[in-house]
Amino acid sequence: MLAMIVAVAENGVIGKDNQLIWRIPEDLKYFKERTTGHVIIMGRRTLESLPFLLPNREHWVITSQLDYVPPYEGVKVFHSPEDAVQAAKGLDMVYCIGGAQVYTSMAPYADRLYVTELHQAFTGDVTFTEHTKPEWIEIERTPGAGQEDLAYDFVTYERRK
């Protein structure tokens, strides 16, 4: 199964300058719990924004750069979303973790979305709106603990059959 996992502001913003805008410890814990032990697929810029490889996860990167050498050992490189999807066949769960271009290119192959929906708008330069499309149905919503200045929900969507 291919799932996408993302935190989204109420206006669709997911980041700015290749970075997250907010820091929500509960969301980071949720991300870690979901993705640990699984393959995570990301774009080149997302990989390069990581300060280190995330523990106990296999890292796959999609890039159009045919001569790309990842900054970390052990990262599998794919040159198209289709190649990554083909390699993931037979795996129980694979998570797409961004960025925006990879979310867009992987969306047609995704079965499930794990979206942390923030109840606040943010200014940013990349957005995610896949979960608002009619082919997705909300199957679970759990309110987050929230922070003094920020409320959010953890929402799971599945593709309509």
Protein Blocks (a to p, Z undefined) as FASTA:
>chain_A
ZZddddddfkopabeehiafbdcfklmmmmmmmmgopacdddfklmmmpgbdcehiacdd
ddfblkbccfbehiacdfbfklmmmmmgoiabdcdebdfklmmmmmmmpcbdcddddfbd
cddfbdcfklmpmkbccfbdcddebifklccddddddddZZ
